[in-house]
């Protein structure tokens, strides 16, 4: 657990700071998805007919949804193990499981958004309608 000859303060602070950026990222990724801030490479996909484009993008989002729900499960399982073991930081006895649960919440929120977009793409594919590619609008990011 502790490395070096310090009194453990570095370790406690390191654990908190190591997990905090990940927690912040996991809570911001769903919002980035809502704001259409993800990078999409349309150069290849735009050449497909509209129906096939919707099916292709739907399959990609379905795979992403599947991976995201597995990540959610992994974070919940990790949090349960941390709760059962009572694991805390060495010096200030801060529990570590809240970080894992916050990450699980972020992954689950992202999963729900991806599942909704996947369903919409398949509905558009069935109807044969065109879905406009997502575009990032900087003015939306400030809301």
Secondary structure, 3 states (H helix, E strand, C coil): CCCCCCCCHHHHHHHHHHHHHHHHHHHHHHHHHHCCCCCCCHHHHCCCCHHHHHHHHHHHHHHHHHHHHHHHHHHHHHHHHHHHHCCECCCCCCECHHHHHHHHHHHHHHHHHHHHHHHHHHHHHHHCCCCCCCCCCHHHHCC
